[in-house]
């Protein structure tokens, strides 16, 4: 991967993603937090339903938009993690972690999506290298029409 893009993926925590609306077939762009965790990336937050997740289930192709230290659109593909053990592994790596008595609720109700950023010469990736991998779980809450974010440091 292009070193500038790799550095941005490690350091630029706020990104946008664009999914395709499951009903409208229109692009839907939101801001979301992307945290590096080893060779993966995690976006994590409290349990709940998310429109972007429903969109990814209907159409797993989407775009990650880096916008801080480098501006680039990265084509990506989502795979929703359903297995509770996989979700538990991801949730247990979060720092800070959910309260011990909330872990089961997070496993049952948090969105966790594995993301593969597609390799492309346009984004500085060698076509022979495997795609970068990320794990995304929801971080956005809707409270009285106001969107808030829960941020974790890894």
C-alpha angles and dihedrals in degrees: 000000000000106000093231091053092045090051091048091051088054098044111024102079097178116070136155126234127200118207129177114252109250092219104023098038085218124131114264117197124193137167116245137168120250117194124188116236113177106299091342136068126225132199108185140177149137123315122272144102120293130196092213089056092051088049091051091049090054095041116012095191112096142143131253111208117204107201113163118062093006130018113221138134114227119198110227142177126217130215115187113225111225102164109102092215092056091046090048091052091053095044091048090057093058117108115231092030125209113269109281092248091053099051094090091052090049091051092048099042112022121099112237118182129180110219127200114197105212118239113242137160086229091067096039099261123134111241088226094058120086119253118269113255130220138174118220127190126173122274105167124097128192112218118170090333093307120117118219133178133222111209126201128191118221 
